Amino acid sequence: MKNRGRLGYIKLLFKFIVTAAYDMTAVVQLDIGDLMGKQEMYDKLRDAIVNQDINGAGPLVQEALDAGLTPFEIINDGLSVGMKIIGDKFEAAEVYLPQIMMSAKAMKAAMEILDPILAEDETSESVGTCIKFVQEGDIHDIGHRLVATMLGANGFTVIDMGVDVPNDKVIEEVAAHKGEKLMLSGSALMTTSMLGQKDVMRLLDEEGLRDSVKVMFGGAPVTDSWIKEIGADATAENAAEAANVALELMKK
């Protein structure tokens, strides 16, 4: 009887192991399928920006939302990847201003779907004020608007100064908000306009404002070494990272 009981227990245990292994295989297959489906959607979103698909970008975003992707996944893993590609192509003279403007329109169409959703999720208590601008001499605002949206969604009160903003106007705005929890975020797509970021840092020092504001610059040509050279605080490779970096800066 003892042997029969032990044999029954072994059979039951074996059945449990086989069943568990089968279930785990199914779970792994499901996870892999989900990942492949997500990546396919990310690629479509990316291509909509790179290929200037103004009419298709909005419906693709809605399709991604309906499939269960979050706005942050759509932006970080899809749209912003396309934005970076088109920025790199512009810097390498592989595309020109008309293509950049068409990509910007595709991005705008995509964000028209996402902006209301992100606005609903905004933190009620502001974590600080961010003065956002595109460097003087630069009118490319794809990344600028995307970062502004992400900062707003993460609790910042965003003051959007727009594009081609003279350095003295930037300094005036910083001075007007001195004493607040303040961050300055500027962007430049072109190397020529990026050089103006150094002038902004110099003017902040000359006006005695540097210690009153955290400074983050972004854009295709901006690197960590450039940030260190000009004495700014940080940069980021994409909009989602920019929001995280900004939040960390405000804690310091």
C-alpha positions as CSV (number, residue, x, y, z in Angstrom):
1,M,0.0,0.0,0.0
2,K,2.8,2.3,0.9
3,N,4.5,1.7,-2.5
4,R,1.2,2.3,-4.3
5,G,0.6,5.5,-2.4
6,R,4.1,6.7,-3.2
7,L,3.7,5.7,-6.9
8,G,0.4,7.7,-7.0
9,Y,2.2,10.7,-5.5
10,I,5.0,10.5,-8.0
11,K,2.5,10.3,-10.9
12,L,0.6,13.3,-9.5
13,L,3.8,15.3,-9.1
14,F,4.9,14.4,-12.7
15,K,1.5,15.5,-14.0
16,F,1.9,18.8,-12.1
17,I,5.4,19.4,-13.5
18,V,4.3,18.7,-17.1
19,T,1.2,20.9,-16.8
20,A,3.3,23.7,-15.3
21,A,5.9,23.4,-18.0
22,Y,3.2,23.6,-20.6
23,D,1.6,26.6,-19.0
24,M,4.9,28.4,-18.8
25,T,5.6,27.7,-22.4
26,A,2.3,29.2,-23.3
27,V,3.1,32.3,-21.2
28,V,6.5,32.7,-22.8
29,Q,5.0,32.4,-26.3
30,L,2.3,34.9,-25.3
31,D,4.9,37.4,-24.0
32,I,7.0,37.0,-27.1
33,G,4.0,37.5,-29.3
34,D,3.0,40.7,-27.4
35,L,6.6,42.0,-27.7
36,M,6.6,41.4,-31.4
37,G,3.2,43.1,-31.8
38,K,4.4,46.1,-29.9
39,Q,7.6,46.4,-31.9
40,E,5.7,46.2,-35.1
41,M,3.5,49.1,-33.9
42,Y,6.6,51.1,-32.8
43,D,8.1,50.6,-36.2
44,K,4.9,51.9,-37.9
45,L,4.8,55.0,-35.7
46,R,8.5,55.6,-36.3
47,D,8.1,55.3,-40.1
48,A,5.1,57.7,-40.1
49,I,7.4,60.4,-38.8
50,V,10.4,59.5,-41.0
51,N,8.2,59.2,-44.1
52,Q,6.2,62.4,-43.4
53,D,2.9,60.5,-43.3
54,I,0.7,63.4,-42.2
55,N,-2.6,61.6,-42.9
56,G,-1.6,58.3,-41.4
57,A,0.1,59.4,-38.2
58,G,-3.0,60.2,-36.3
59,P,-4.9,57.0,-37.1
60,L,-1.8,55.0,-36.3
61,V,-1.6,56.5,-32.9
62,Q,-5.3,55.7,-32.3
63,E,-4.6,52.2,-33.5
64,A,-1.7,51.9,-31.0
65,L,-3.9,53.2,-28.1
66,D,-6.7,50.7,-29.1
67,A,-4.1,47.9,-29.0
68,G,-3.2,48.8,-25.4
69,L,0.0,50.9,-25.8
70,T,0.3,53.8,-23.4
71,P,0.9,57.4,-24.6
72,F,4.4,57.2,-23.1
73,E,5.2,54.0,-25.0
74,I,3.9,55.5,-28.2
75,I,6.0,58.7,-27.8
76,N,9.2,57.2,-26.4
77,D,9.4,54.0,-28.5
78,G,7.7,55.1,-31.7
79,L,7.4,58.8,-32.5
80,S,10.5,60.0,-30.8
81,V,12.6,57.4,-32.5
82,G,11.3,58.7,-35.9
83,M,12.0,62.2,-34.7
84,K,15.6,61.3,-33.9
85,I,16.1,59.6,-37.3
86,I,14.8,62.6,-39.2
87,G,17.0,64.9,-37.1
88,D,20.1,62.9,-37.8
89,K,19.3,62.8,-41.5
90,F,18.9,66.6,-41.5
91,E,22.3,67.0,-39.7
92,A,23.9,64.7,-42.3
93,A,22.3,66.7,-45.2
94,E,20.3,63.6,-46.3
95,V,17.0,65.5,-46.0
96,Y,16.3,69.2,-46.1
97,L,13.9,71.8,-44.6
98,P,10.8,70.8,-46.6
99,Q,11.1,67.2,-45.3
100,I,11.7,68.4,-41.8
101,M,8.5,70.6,-42.0
102,M,6.5,67.6,-43.3
103,S,7.7,65.4,-40.5
104,A,6.8,68.2,-38.0
105,K,3.2,68.1,-39.5
106,A,3.1,64.4,-39.1
107,M,4.2,64.7,-35.4
108,K,1.6,67.4,-34.9
109,A,-1.1,65.1,-36.2
110,A,0.1,62.3,-33.9
111,M,0.2,64.6,-30.8
112,E,-3.3,65.9,-31.5
113,I,-4.5,62.5,-30.5
114,L,-2.2,62.2,-27.5
115,D,-2.3,65.7,-26.0
116,P,-5.8,65.4,-24.5
117,I,-4.9,62.1,-22.9
118,L,-1.7,63.4,-21.4
119,A,-3.5,66.6,-20.2
120,E,-5.9,64.4,-18.2
121,D,-2.9,62.7,-16.5
122,E,-1.1,65.8,-15.5
123,T,0.0,66.1,-11.9
124,S,-2.2,68.7,-10.1
125,E,0.7,70.1,-8.0
126,S,3.4,71.7,-10.1
127,V,7.0,70.4,-9.5
128,G,8.4,73.6,-10.9
129,T,8.3,76.1,-13.8
130,C,10.1,75.3,-17.0
131,I,10.9,78.0,-19.6
132,K,11.0,76.2,-22.9
133,F,12.4,77.7,-26.1
134,V,14.1,76.9,-29.5
135,Q,17.5,78.6,-29.9
136,E,17.8,81.8,-31.8
137,G,18.3,81.1,-35.5
138,D,16.4,77.8,-35.4
139,I,12.8,77.2,-36.3
140,H,12.7,73.4,-35.9
141,D,10.2,72.6,-33.2
142,I,9.5,68.9,-33.5
143,G,11.5,67.9,-30.4
144,H,10.7,71.1,-28.7
145,R,7.0,70.6,-28.6
146,L,7.3,67.0,-27.7
147,V,9.5,67.7,-24.7
148,A,7.1,70.5,-23.6
149,T,4.2,68.1,-23.7
150,M,6.1,65.5,-21.7
151,L,7.2,68.1,-19.1
152,G,3.6,69.2,-18.7
153,A,2.5,65.6,-18.3
154,N,5.0,65.2,-15.5
155,G,3.9,68.1,-13.4
156,F,5.8,71.1,-14.8
157,T,4.3,74.5,-15.5
158,V,5.6,75.1,-19.0
159,I,6.2,78.5,-20.4
160,D,6.6,78.0,-24.1
161,M,8.5,80.8,-25.7
162,G,8.4,79.2,-29.2
163,V,11.1,79.1,-31.9
164,D,13.9,81.5,-32.9
165,V,14.0,83.1,-29.5
166,P,16.7,85.8,-29.0
167,N,19.0,85.1,-26.1
168,D,18.2,88.4,-24.4
169,K,14.5,87.5,-24.3
170,V,15.4,84.1,-22.7
171,I,17.4,85.9,-20.0
172,E,14.5,88.4,-19.4
173,E,12.1,85.5,-18.9
174,V,14.5,83.8,-16.4
175,A,14.9,87.0,-14.5
176,A,11.1,87.4,-14.3
177,H,10.7,84.1,-12.6
178,K,13.8,84.3,-10.3
179,G,12.9,82.9,-6.9
180,E,10.7,80.1,-8.3
181,K,11.6,76.5,-8.7
182,L,12.9,77.1,-12.1
183,M,14.3,75.2,-15.1
184,L,15.4,76.5,-18.5
185,S,15.1,74.0,-21.4
186,G,16.4,75.0,-24.9
187,S,16.7,73.0,-28.1
188,A,18.6,73.3,-31.3
189,L,18.5,71.0,-34.4
190,M,21.4,72.7,-36.2
191,T,25.0,72.9,-35.1
192,T,25.1,76.6,-35.9
193,S,22.2,77.4,-33.7
194,M,23.5,75.1,-30.9
195,L,26.4,77.4,-30.5
196,G,24.0,80.0,-29.1
197,Q,23.5,77.9,-26.0
198,K,27.0,78.9,-24.9
199,D,26.0,82.5,-25.1
200,V,22.9,81.8,-23.0
201,M,25.1,80.3,-20.3
202,R,27.4,83.3,-20.4
203,L,24.5,85.7,-20.1
204,L,23.1,83.8,-17.1
205,D,26.4,84.2,-15.4
206,E,26.8,87.9,-16.3
207,E,23.3,88.7,-15.0
208,G,23.8,86.8,-11.7
209,L,21.0,84.3,-12.6
210,R,22.9,81.0,-13.1
211,D,22.4,79.8,-9.5
212,S,18.7,80.4,-9.7
213,V,17.9,78.0,-12.5
214,K,18.6,74.5,-13.7
215,V,19.6,74.4,-17.4
216,M,19.0,71.5,-19.8
217,F,19.7,71.7,-23.5
218,G,18.7,69.2,-26.2
219,G,18.7,68.6,-30.0
220,A,20.4,66.4,-32.5
221,P,23.9,67.9,-32.2
222,V,23.9,68.3,-28.4
223,T,26.2,65.9,-26.6
224,D,27.3,65.3,-23.0
225,S,30.7,66.8,-23.7
226,W,29.1,70.0,-25.1
227,I,26.9,70.3,-22.0
228,K,30.0,70.0,-19.8
229,E,31.9,72.5,-21.9
230,I,29.3,75.2,-21.7
231,G,28.5,74.6,-18.0
232,A,24.9,73.5,-18.4
233,D,23.3,70.9,-16.1
234,A,22.0,68.1,-18.4
235,T,20.9,66.9,-21.8
236,A,18.6,64.0,-22.9
237,E,18.3,61.8,-26.0
238,N,14.5,61.8,-26.2
239,A,11.4,63.4,-24.7
240,A,10.6,60.8,-22.1
241,E,14.2,60.9,-20.9
242,A,14.1,64.7,-20.8
243,A,11.1,64.5,-18.5
244,N,12.9,62.1,-16.1
245,V,16.1,64.1,-16.2
246,A,14.2,67.3,-15.5
247,L,12.5,65.8,-12.5
248,E,15.8,64.6,-11.1
249,L,17.3,68.1,-11.6
250,M,14.5,69.7,-9.6
251,K,15.3,67.5,-6.6
252,K,18.9,68.9,-6.4
